[in-house]
Amino acid sequence: MLELPCELTLDLPVPDFTVSNLLRLESGAVLETKWANGDDVPIRINGELIAWSEFEVVGDRLAVRITEWL
């Protein structure tokens, strides 16, 4: 299989988030989203929706579990 670079993104709406907020972010910051706990999160590769996922805590890290491939 060929190795091709790609951009993986997870899309989460963050209400009232501004560039100023982005510049003030620090390590460990917590952002409130409009995503309800348990709702699937879209995964995109190079802008194309490829799967749905959910967040999961694994030890002291936040992980993403794929729930449905498209």
N, CA, C and O atoms as CSV, one atom per row, in Angstrom:
chain,resi,resn,atom,element,x,y,z
A,1,MET,N,N,0.843,-1.165,0.000
A,1,MET,CA,C,0.000,0.000,0.000
A,1,MET,C,C,0.898,1.242,0.000
A,1,MET,O,O,1.885,1.301,0.733
A,2,LEU,N,N,0.561,2.197,-0.798
A,2,LEU,CA,C,1.322,3.437,-0.882
A,2,LEU,C,C,1.071,4.319,0.336
A,2,LEU,O,O,-0.033,4.357,0.880
A,3,GLU,N,N,2.103,5.015,0.744
A,3,GLU,CA,C,1.957,5.986,1.820
A,3,GLU,C,C,1.787,7.371,1.205
A,3,GLU,O,O,2.708,7.915,0.597
A,4,LEU,N,N,0.597,7.924,1.376
A,4,LEU,CA,C,0.295,9.254,0.862
A,4,LEU,C,C,-0.062,10.166,2.024
A,4,LEU,O,O,-0.840,9.770,2.891
A,5,PRO,N,N,0.480,11.366,2.067
A,5,PRO,CA,C,0.117,12.282,3.148
A,5,PRO,C,C,-1.346,12.697,3.040
A,5,PRO,O,O,-1.863,12.902,1.942
A,6,CYS,N,N,-2.000,12.816,4.173
A,6,CYS,CA,C,-3.386,13.261,4.197
A,6,CYS,C,C,-3.636,14.027,5.488
A,6,CYS,O,O,-2.860,13.933,6.439
A,7,GLU,N,N,-4.719,14.779,5.510
A,7,GLU,CA,C,-5.095,15.552,6.686
A,7,GLU,C,C,-6.331,14.932,7.302
A,7,GLU,O,O,-7.370,14.835,6.649
A,8,LEU,N,N,-6.229,14.510,8.554
A,8,LEU,CA,C,-7.332,13.917,9.292
A,8,LEU,C,C,-7.923,14.981,10.206
A,8,LEU,O,O,-7.190,15.618,10.962
A,9,THR,N,N,-9.240,15.183,10.149
A,9,THR,CA,C,-9.887,16.175,11.005
A,9,THR,C,C,-11.109,15.580,11.685
A,9,THR,O,O,-11.773,14.696,11.144
A,10,LEU,N,N,-11.393,16.081,12.878
A,10,LEU,CA,C,-12.619,15.798,13.608
A,10,LEU,C,C,-13.331,17.128,13.748
A,10,LEU,O,O,-12.734,18.100,14.211
A,11,ASP,N,N,-14.588,17.192,13.359
A,11,ASP,CA,C,-15.327,18.455,13.364
A,11,ASP,C,C,-16.209,18.566,14.596
A,11,ASP,O,O,-17.122,17.764,14.789
A,12,LEU,N,N,-15.931,19.568,15.433
A,12,LEU,CA,C,-16.748,19.830,16.613
A,12,LEU,C,C,-17.108,21.313,16.647
A,12,LEU,O,O,-16.220,22.162,16.569
A,13,PRO,N,N,-18.398,21.638,16.762
A,13,PRO,CA,C,-18.773,23.046,16.858
A,13,PRO,C,C,-18.429,23.600,18.240
A,13,PRO,O,O,-18.776,23.001,19.258
A,14,VAL,N,N,-17.748,24.739,18.271
A,14,VAL,CA,C,-17.424,25.424,19.528
A,14,VAL,C,C,-18.098,26.792,19.465
A,14,VAL,O,O,-17.696,27.642,18.671
A,15,PRO,N,N,-19.131,27.015,20.304
A,15,PRO,CA,C,-19.887,28.260,20.218
A,15,PRO,C,C,-19.060,29.472,20.631
A,15,PRO,O,O,-18.288,29.417,21.588
A,16,ASP,N,N,-19.233,30.554,19.902
A,16,ASP,CA,C,-18.621,31.851,20.231
A,16,ASP,C,C,-17.101,31.797,20.366
A,16,ASP,O,O,-16.531,32.553,21.153
A,17,PHE,N,N,-16.438,30.928,19.619
A,17,PHE,CA,C,-14.973,30.810,19.670
A,17,PHE,C,C,-14.369,31.787,18.669
A,17,PHE,O,O,-14.768,31.821,17.505
A,18,THR,N,N,-13.411,32.576,19.125
A,18,THR,CA,C,-12.815,33.611,18.277
A,18,THR,C,C,-11.313,33.375,18.128
A,18,THR,O,O,-10.738,32.535,18.820
A,19,VAL,N,N,-10.691,34.114,17.229
A,19,VAL,CA,C,-9.237,34.047,17.060
A,19,VAL,C,C,-8.560,34.448,18.373
A,19,VAL,O,O,-7.537,33.874,18.746
A,20,SER,N,N,-9.119,35.410,19.056
A,20,SER,CA,C,-8.585,35.834,20.352
A,20,SER,C,C,-8.576,34.668,21.341
A,20,SER,O,O,-7.607,34.485,22.078
A,21,ASN,N,N,-9.666,33.870,21.357
A,21,ASN,CA,C,-9.714,32.685,22.212
A,21,ASN,C,C,-8.616,31.698,21.831
A,21,ASN,O,O,-7.967,31.115,22.698
A,22,LEU,N,N,-8.418,31.518,20.549
A,22,LEU,CA,C,-7.400,30.598,20.055
A,22,LEU,C,C,-6.012,31.025,20.523
A,22,LEU,O,O,-5.213,30.189,20.946
A,23,LEU,N,N,-5.727,32.310,20.449
A,23,LEU,CA,C,-4.415,32.813,20.845
A,23,LEU,C,C,-4.161,32.679,22.345
A,23,LEU,O,O,-3.008,32.630,22.774
A,24,ARG,N,N,-5.222,32.620,23.141
A,24,ARG,CA,C,-5.071,32.493,24.594
A,24,ARG,C,C,-5.105,31.050,25.088
A,24,ARG,O,O,-4.958,30.809,26.286
A,25,LEU,N,N,-5.296,30.088,24.186
A,25,LEU,CA,C,-5.343,28.683,24.615
A,25,LEU,C,C,-4.023,28.265,25.247
A,25,LEU,O,O,-2.949,28.645,24.780
A,26,GLU,N,N,-4.117,27.481,26.311
A,26,GLU,CA,C,-2.947,26.943,26.976
A,26,GLU,C,C,-3.069,25.430,27.041
A,26,GLU,O,O,-4.159,24.880,26.888
A,27,SER,N,N,-1.969,24.773,27.265
A,27,SER,CA,C,-1.967,23.322,27.404
A,27,SER,C,C,-2.923,22.924,28.529
A,27,SER,O,O,-2.892,23.506,29.613
A,28,GLY,N,N,-3.767,21.935,28.266
A,28,GLY,CA,C,-4.716,21.465,29.263
A,28,GLY,C,C,-6.033,22.210,29.272
A,28,GLY,O,O,-6.902,21.912,30.091
A,29,ALA,N,N,-6.204,23.185,28.369
A,29,ALA,CA,C,-7.447,23.951,28.317
A,29,ALA,C,C,-8.612,23.047,27.931
A,29,ALA,O,O,-8.442,22.089,27.177
A,30,VAL,N,N,-9.779,23.354,28.447
A,30,VAL,CA,C,-10.998,22.608,28.135
A,30,VAL,C,C,-11.948,23.545,27.415
A,30,VAL,O,O,-12.215,24.648,27.891
A,31,LEU,N,N,-12.464,23.109,26.263
A,31,LEU,CA,C,-13.406,23.908,25.476
A,31,LEU,C,C,-14.781,23.261,25.534
A,31,LEU,O,O,-14.903,22.042,25.406
A,32,GLU,N,N,-15.805,24.063,25.726
A,32,GLU,CA,C,-17.173,23.558,25.711
A,32,GLU,C,C,-17.663,23.532,24.268
A,32,GLU,O,O,-17.510,24.514,23.542
A,33,THR,N,N,-18.250,22.415,23.850
A,33,THR,CA,C,-18.780,22.297,22.494
A,33,THR,C,C,-20.290,22.139,22.542
A,33,THR,O,O,-20.878,21.973,23.611
A,34,LYS,N,N,-20.915,22.193,21.361
A,34,LYS,CA,C,-22.353,21.950,21.260
A,34,LYS,C,C,-22.645,20.466,21.051
A,34,LYS,O,O,-23.801,20.075,20.887
A,35,TRP,N,N,-21.596,19.643,21.057
A,35,TRP,CA,C,-21.759,18.217,20.825
A,35,TRP,C,C,-22.232,17.549,22.098
A,35,TRP,O,O,-21.606,17.711,23.146
A,36,ALA,N,N,-23.317,16.806,22.034
A,36,ALA,CA,C,-23.837,16.108,23.211
A,36,ALA,C,C,-22.997,14.866,23.484
A,36,ALA,O,O,-22.517,14.211,22.559
A,37,ASN,N,N,-22.828,14.553,24.752
A,37,ASN,CA,C,-22.081,13.363,25.139
A,37,ASN,C,C,-22.723,12.127,24.500
A,37,ASN,O,O,-23.927,11.912,24.639
A,38,GLY,N,N,-21.940,11.334,23.815
A,38,GLY,CA,C,-22.446,10.140,23.160
A,38,GLY,C,C,-22.784,10.330,21.692
A,38,GLY,O,O,-22.972,9.346,20.977
A,39,ASP,N,N,-22.868,11.582,21.219
A,39,ASP,CA,C,-23.123,11.816,19.796
A,39,ASP,C,C,-21.891,11.444,18.981
A,39,ASP,O,O,-20.760,11.667,19.415
A,40,ASP,N,N,-22.112,10.881,17.811
A,40,ASP,CA,C,-20.994,10.544,16.932
A,40,ASP,C,C,-20.357,11.804,16.362
A,40,ASP,O,O,-21.033,12.797,16.092
A,41,VAL,N,N,-19.046,11.740,16.186
A,41,VAL,CA,C,-18.246,12.860,15.688
A,41,VAL,C,C,-17.770,12.510,14.279
A,41,VAL,O,O,-17.239,11.417,14.080
A,42,PRO,N,N,-17.940,13.404,13.285
A,42,PRO,CA,C,-17.496,13.093,11.926
A,42,PRO,C,C,-15.970,13.115,11.807
A,42,PRO,O,O,-15.306,13.978,12.381
A,43,ILE,N,N,-15.423,12.153,11.052
A,43,ILE,CA,C,-13.995,12.115,10.725
A,43,ILE,C,C,-13.866,12.378,9.235
A,43,ILE,O,O,-14.545,11.752,8.422
A,44,ARG,N,N,-12.992,13.306,8.887
A,44,ARG,CA,C,-12.766,13.650,7.480
A,44,ARG,C,C,-11.296,13.451,7.125
A,44,ARG,O,O,-10.405,13.734,7.926
A,45,ILE,N,N,-11.060,12.964,5.921
A,45,ILE,CA,C,-9.716,12.874,5.355
A,45,ILE,C,C,-9.704,13.805,4.150
A,45,ILE,O,O,-10.485,13.635,3.214
A,46,ASN,N,N,-8.808,14.793,4.184
A,46,ASN,CA,C,-8.716,15.787,3.109
A,46,ASN,C,C,-10.080,16.387,2.786
A,46,ASN,O,O,-10.399,16.630,1.622
A,47,GLY,N,N,-10.890,16.628,3.831
A,47,GLY,CA,C,-12.191,17.264,3.661
A,47,GLY,C,C,-13.332,16.322,3.325
A,47,GLY,O,O,-14.488,16.743,3.322
A,48,GLU,N,N,-13.041,15.060,3.042
A,48,GLU,CA,C,-14.064,14.079,2.651
A,48,GLU,C,C,-14.490,13.254,3.866
A,48,GLU,O,O,-13.647,12.648,4.527
A,49,LEU,N,N,-15.789,13.225,4.163
A,49,LEU,CA,C,-16.308,12.446,5.279
A,49,LEU,C,C,-16.065,10.964,5.019
A,49,LEU,O,O,-16.525,10.427,4.011
A,50,ILE,N,N,-15.340,10.297,5.926
A,50,ILE,CA,C,-15.033,8.878,5.728
A,50,ILE,C,C,-15.593,7.974,6.821
A,50,ILE,O,O,-15.743,6.769,6.616
A,51,ALA,N,N,-15.905,8.555,7.989
A,51,ALA,CA,C,-16.353,7.720,9.099
A,51,ALA,C,C,-16.998,8.582,10.178
A,51,ALA,O,O,-16.908,9.810,10.165
A,52,TRP,N,N,-17.654,7.890,11.120
A,52,TRP,CA,C,-18.182,8.512,12.326
A,52,TRP,C,C,-17.467,7.880,13.507
A,52,TRP,O,O,-17.079,6.713,13.454
A,53,SER,N,N,-17.294,8.648,14.570
A,53,SER,CA,C,-16.536,8.149,15.716
A,53,SER,C,C,-17.121,8.685,17.013
A,53,SER,O,O,-18.036,9.508,17.008
A,54,GLU,N,N,-16.572,8.199,18.129
A,54,GLU,CA,C,-16.930,8.724,19.440
A,54,GLU,C,C,-15.659,8.878,20.258
A,54,GLU,O,O,-14.676,8.173,20.027
A,55,PHE,N,N,-15.679,9.795,21.208
A,55,PHE,CA,C,-14.528,9.986,22.074
A,55,PHE,C,C,-14.536,8.937,23.174
A,55,PHE,O,O,-15.594,8.491,23.617
A,56,GLU,N,N,-13.352,8.553,23.606
A,56,GLU,CA,C,-13.201,7.564,24.660
A,56,GLU,C,C,-11.947,7.916,25.459
A,56,GLU,O,O,-10.946,8.347,24.886
A,57,VAL,N,N,-11.997,7.734,26.759
A,57,VAL,CA,C,-10.831,7.966,27.608
A,57,VAL,C,C,-10.088,6.645,27.760
A,57,VAL,O,O,-10.669,5.638,28.164
A,58,VAL,N,N,-8.801,6.659,27.432
A,58,VAL,CA,C,-7.940,5.486,27.562
A,58,VAL,C,C,-6.787,5.881,28.479
A,58,VAL,O,O,-5.873,6.596,28.069
A,59,GLY,N,N,-6.838,5.412,29.712
A,59,GLY,CA,C,-5.841,5.835,30.688
A,59,GLY,C,C,-5.992,7.315,30.956
A,59,GLY,O,O,-7.048,7.765,31.401
A,60,ASP,N,N,-4.936,8.082,30.687
A,60,ASP,CA,C,-4.997,9.533,30.880
A,60,ASP,C,C,-5.042,10.281,29.550
A,60,ASP,O,O,-4.708,11.464,29.480
A,61,ARG,N,N,-5.459,9.575,28.495
A,61,ARG,CA,C,-5.526,10.188,27.159
A,61,ARG,C,C,-6.944,10.122,26.600
A,61,ARG,O,O,-7.741,9.260,26.968
A,62,LEU,N,N,-7.231,11.063,25.699
A,62,LEU,CA,C,-8.504,11.078,24.995
A,62,LEU,C,C,-8.281,10.415,23.642
A,62,LEU,O,O,-7.387,10.807,22.893
A,63,ALA,N,N,-9.092,9.416,23.332
A,63,ALA,CA,C,-8.952,8.678,22.084
A,63,ALA,C,C,-10.241,8.800,21.272
A,63,ALA,O,O,-11.265,9.261,21.776
A,64,VAL,N,N,-10.176,8.384,20.019
A,64,VAL,CA,C,-11.343,8.373,19.136
A,64,VAL,C,C,-11.562,6.942,18.674
A,64,VAL,O,O,-10.649,6.306,18.147
A,65,ARG,N,N,-12.772,6.439,18.873
A,65,ARG,CA,C,-13.134,5.085,18.421
A,65,ARG,C,C,-14.055,5.226,17.211
A,65,ARG,O,O,-15.083,5.898,17.284
A,66,ILE,N,N,-13.689,4.599,16.112
A,66,ILE,CA,C,-14.520,4.642,14.905
A,66,ILE,C,C,-15.735,3.759,15.121
A,66,ILE,O,O,-15.614,2.588,15.481
A,67,THR,N,N,-16.921,4.342,14.894
A,67,THR,CA,C,-18.173,3.604,15.087
A,67,THR,C,C,-18.811,3.187,13.774
A,67,THR,O,O,-19.579,2.225,13.738
A,68,GLU,N,N,-18.498,3.908,12.676
A,68,GLU,CA,C,-19.084,3.568,11.377
A,68,GLU,C,C,-18.211,4.086,10.254
A,68,GLU,O,O,-17.898,5.274,10.191
A,69,TRP,N,N,-17.817,3.176,9.357
A,69,TRP,CA,C,-17.094,3.570,8.126
A,69,TRP,C,C,-18.131,3.871,7.050
A,69,TRP,O,O,-19.175,3.222,6.994
A,70,LEU,N,N,-17.855,4.831,6.216
A,70,LEU,CA,C,-18.764,5.159,5.117
A,70,LEU,C,C,-18.245,4.623,3.809
A,70,LEU,O,O,-18.881,4.803,2.771
